Amino acid sequence: MNELLFDAENCAIARISKVIQGKWTMVIIYILSEGTLRFSEIKRKLPNVTEASLTKDLRLLERHGIIHREVYPVVPPKVEYSLTEMGKDFLPILDSIEKWAQKYTAN
């Protein structure tokens, strides 16, 4: 008898876990749900996050199409981050995760 093996590498959950694997990615999505922000504004909301870590997670989210990075051709450089439609579609899921976390995690 030939058993079908579960393809864990290519299941939808495994694919999305690659997108939200960063330590701060879900928090960044939550922060950007408030609207478009510059790097320094995001950093201010996450004072314990290093710039390198924030940059890495922003790039990860941008690469996967969750956020949009807009660079304005001005001096000094101006860069803004916002959620894409895909990022906005993730918000109800993030809300569900938050409710679950509040229910099952201790403060």
N, C-alpha and C positions, 0 to 999 in steps of 0.2 A: 504494500500500500504506500502510495506517494503522499507524504504530508506536505502541506504548504507551510513554509516558514514565514513568520512575521518579519517583515522588512523594517526593522526599527530605525535604520538610518534614513529611510525615505518616507516615513509616516509623517502626517501633517504636524503632529505635536513635536517631533524631532526637528522638523524644518523651522517651526516658529521659535523653538527654544534657542536656536542659533541667533535669532534676531533679538530676543530679550535676555540674552545671556549676560550682558554687562551688569555690573553691580548696581548702576544707577539708571539703567535704561527705562524702567517702568516709572521711576520717579521723574525723570526728564519728560516723559510723555505726559504725565500728570501735570507737571508745571506748565508745559506748553499748551495744555488744554485751556489755560486762562487767556491765551493769545500769543501773538508774535513777540519774541524777546531777543535781545542781543546777548552775546556770550556773557558779558559782565553781569547782566541781570539774572541770568540762570545761575551763575557762580555765586551771586549774592544770596540766592535762595538755598544754595547748597554749600554753606561755608566750610564744611568738613571734607569736601571733595577737592582733590588736587586738580590743577588745571590740566595736567596730562591725562588723568582719568576721565575728566569731563570731556575733553577733546576726543579721546578714544571712543567713548560711548556715543557722542554726537555723530561722529563719523560712521559708526556702526549703524545707527538708526537712519542716517542719510543714505548709506549704501543699500539698505534694504527697503528704501522708499517710504519709511515711516515719517520722517521729517524732511522739510525743504530748507536748504541753506541758500539765502539770498545775499550775494556780495554786491555792494554798491561801489561804483568806480569813483570814489571820493578819497580825499586825503584829509585826515587819517582814514584808513579803511573802515568801512561800516559793514558788519555782517549781522544778519537777522535769521532767526530760526523759527519755523512754524510747522504745525502738523499738516501733513498731506491728507488727502481723502482717506487713504489707507490708515493713517495714524488716527484720524477722527473715528473711523470705523472700529478701532481698537478700544475706544473709551468705555463702551458698555462692558467689555470684558474686564478692563482694568477696574471698573466700579465693582463688578462681581468679585474679583480677587480681593479688593479692599474690604468688602463686606465679610467675606470668608475669613480674612486675616483678623479682622476685629472680633469675630465670633470665637476663633480657635487659638488665638495667640494671647499670651499674657503681656501686660504692659511692662 
